[in-house]
Amino acid sequence: MSVGHPIPPALREWAQGIVGPVRSARNVSHDRPNSRVWELTCDTERVFAKLSPNPTFFGRETRALREVAPGLQPGTVPLLRGTDPHQQALLLSPVAGSPVKSLSPTPAEQRALHRQAGSWLRRFHGGENDLCLQDRLDAAAEIARAASGADKHLKRAGDLISPAERRTVRRHASVLENIGALPAGYIHGDFQPRNWLLNTDQRSSVFAAVDLERARPHAVVADVIPLACGPWAAHPALEEAFWTGYGRELTAEEERALRCLSALDAASAISWGVPNGDREIVERGRATLARLEVQPA
């Protein structure tokens, strides 16, 4: 978590126009260059002021908070208090709970957490009937874009990806280009434990998710790539618990698509993670490709 970067005066002034005088502003950004978030303490409440890294992310998060979040259980997603397109700024309500990454759950608690995550995500995804025609076209375009992006990732990776790994990536990209119809919905886009909160002060723990800047229409299976390539790889019981909470398992075509999308995600992770010194994401990418090398696409 970043400790520098004081809140820009213009952002503070805008926030005060909505919630009143700001007594303090604490930087709570993630430790990455494009994360800019401040916790603001006012006379009667706390809020979060966020500067989106680009217009696309600003538009995606704004739409998700306006159109999708109101249909979720209260307290499981931030509420949108205001937006400023000129600054690409959002003012968000706090969500009760502790970051899951800061907790040390038992194996049983981890399974319960993933079951709750599956239940939350099913509600967030909604159904294809909730999407307009343009949304459904956009969701299909996302899959086509992912398949055509393989060469871009491989070119950027250069010698960081071995010849065998390149063959694995290209093989899965080719399969994805010919994949059948996939269930679509409104995905979170970065659904992984770093964006999960758990409120244990309630009689039963309440799951919440934040950071909706990548939310958009897509094949719903795309939302579980970080989990399939991360905690589920070593702990299949977590995957089983998730799908129990979600209420259905993947179709055969979704299983194929998940393998293909995972291969492309791995190439992207390696090509980005090595020059940026992110060992964890690089190791995850290499482990994913190693598993996929011996699996049919």
Backbone hydrogen bonds, N-H to C=O, Kabsch-Sander energy under -0.5 kcal/mol:
donor,donor_aa,acceptor,acceptor_aa,energy
2,S,29,S,-1.9
12,R,8,P,-2.2
13,E,9,P,-2.6
14,W,10,A,-2.1
15,A,11,L,-2.4
16,Q,12,R,-2.4
17,G,13,E,-1.3
18,I,15,A,-1.6
19,V,15,A,-2.6
20,G,16,Q,-1.7
23,R,21,P,-0.6
23,R,41,T,-3.0
24,S,41,T,-1.2
26,R,39,E,-2.7
28,V,37,V,-2.4
29,S,37,V,-0.5
32,R,30,H,-2.3
35,S,32,R,-1.8
36,R,34,N,-0.6
38,W,49,A,-2.5
39,E,26,R,-3.1
40,L,38,W,-0.6
40,L,47,V,-3.2
41,T,24,S,-2.4
42,C,40,L,-0.6
42,C,45,E,-2.9
43,D,21,P,-0.6
47,V,40,L,-2.0
48,F,92,L,-2.8
49,A,38,W,-2.6
50,K,48,F,-0.5
50,K,90,L,-2.9
51,L,36,R,-2.5
52,S,50,K,-0.6
52,S,88,Q,-3.2
58,F,54,N,-2.1
59,G,55,P,-2.6
60,R,56,T,-2.5
61,E,57,F,-2.5
62,T,58,F,-2.3
63,R,59,G,-2.3
64,A,60,R,-2.5
65,L,61,E,-2.4
66,R,62,T,-1.8
67,E,63,R,-3.2
68,V,63,R,-0.6
68,V,64,A,-1.6
69,A,64,A,-2.6
71,G,68,V,-1.6
72,L,69,A,-2.2
76,T,73,Q,-1.6
81,R,79,L,-0.7
81,R,91,L,-3.3
82,G,91,L,-1.2
84,D,89,A,-2.3
87,Q,84,D,-0.7
88,Q,84,D,-1.3
89,A,84,D,-2.1
90,L,50,K,-2.5
91,L,82,G,-2.7
92,L,48,F,-3.2
92,L,90,L,-0.5
93,S,79,L,-2.4
98,S,198,L,-2.3
100,V,196,W,-2.2
101,K,193,P,-0.5
102,S,99,P,-1.8
103,L,100,V,-1.6
110,Q,106,T,-2.6
111,R,107,P,-2.0
112,A,108,A,-2.1
113,L,109,E,-2.4
114,H,110,Q,-2.3
115,R,111,R,-2.0
116,Q,112,A,-2.3
117,A,113,L,-2.4
118,G,114,H,-2.1
119,S,115,R,-1.9
120,W,116,Q,-2.6
121,L,117,A,-2.5
122,R,118,G,-2.0
123,R,119,S,-1.5
124,F,120,W,-2.1
125,H,121,L,-2.9
126,G,122,R,-1.6
130,D,127,G,-1.9
131,L,128,E,-1.4
136,R,132,C,-2.1
137,L,133,L,-2.2
138,D,134,Q,-2.5
139,A,135,D,-2.5
140,A,136,R,-1.9
141,A,137,L,-2.1
142,E,138,D,-1.7
143,I,139,A,-1.2
144,A,140,A,-1.8
145,R,141,A,-2.7
146,A,142,E,-2.2
147,A,143,I,-2.2
148,S,144,A,-2.1
149,G,145,R,-0.8
149,G,146,A,-0.6
150,A,147,A,-1.0
153,H,149,G,-2.0
154,L,150,A,-2.5
155,K,151,D,-2.7
156,R,152,K,-2.1
157,A,153,H,-2.0
158,G,154,L,-2.0
160,L,157,A,-2.1
161,I,158,G,-1.2
166,R,162,S,-2.5
167,R,163,P,-2.1
168,T,164,A,-1.8
169,V,165,E,-2.4
170,R,166,R,-2.7
171,R,167,R,-2.4
172,H,168,T,-1.9
173,A,169,V,-2.2
174,S,170,R,-2.2
175,V,171,R,-1.7
176,L,172,H,-2.3
177,E,173,A,-1.7
178,N,174,S,-0.6
178,N,175,V,-1.2
179,I,176,L,-1.5
185,G,218,H,-2.4
186,Y,125,H,-1.7
187,I,185,G,-0.8
187,I,216,R,-2.5
192,Q,190,D,-1.3
195,N,192,Q,-2.8
196,W,193,P,-1.8
197,L,208,A,-2.7
198,L,98,S,-2.1
199,N,206,V,-2.8
200,T,198,L,-0.8
206,V,199,N,-2.1
208,A,197,L,-2.3
209,A,76,T,-2.0
210,V,195,N,-2.2
215,A,212,L,-1.7
216,R,187,I,-1.2
218,H,185,G,-2.2
220,V,183,P,-1.9
222,A,219,A,-1.9
223,D,220,V,-1.7
224,V,221,V,-1.5
225,I,222,A,-1.0
228,A,224,V,-3.1
229,C,225,I,-2.5
232,W,227,L,-2.3
233,A,227,L,-0.5
233,A,230,G,-1.1
234,A,230,G,-0.6
235,H,231,P,-1.1
238,L,235,H,-1.8
239,E,235,H,-0.9
240,E,236,P,-2.2
241,A,237,A,-2.1
242,F,238,L,-2.3
243,W,239,E,-2.3
244,T,240,E,-1.6
245,G,241,A,-2.0
246,Y,242,F,-2.5
247,G,243,W,-1.8
248,R,243,W,-0.6
255,E,251,T,-2.2
256,R,252,A,-1.9
257,A,253,E,-2.4
258,L,254,E,-2.6
259,R,255,E,-1.9
260,C,256,R,-2.2
261,L,257,A,-3.2
262,S,258,L,-2.1
263,A,259,R,-1.8
264,L,260,C,-1.9
265,D,261,L,-2.5
266,A,262,S,-2.3
267,A,263,A,-1.9
268,S,264,L,-2.1
269,A,265,D,-2.6
270,I,266,A,-2.4
271,S,267,A,-2.3
272,W,268,S,-1.9
273,G,269,A,-3.0
274,V,270,I,-1.9
276,N,272,W,-1.2
277,G,274,V,-1.4
278,D,273,G,-2.5
279,R,277,G,-1.2
282,V,278,D,-1.7
283,E,279,R,-2.7
284,R,280,E,-2.0
285,G,281,I,-2.0
286,R,282,V,-2.6
287,A,283,E,-2.3
288,T,284,R,-2.1
289,L,285,G,-2.3
290,A,286,R,-2.2
291,R,287,A,-1.9
292,L,288,T,-2.3
293,E,289,L,-1.8
294,V,290,A,-0.6
294,V,291,R,-0.8
295,Q,292,L,-1.2
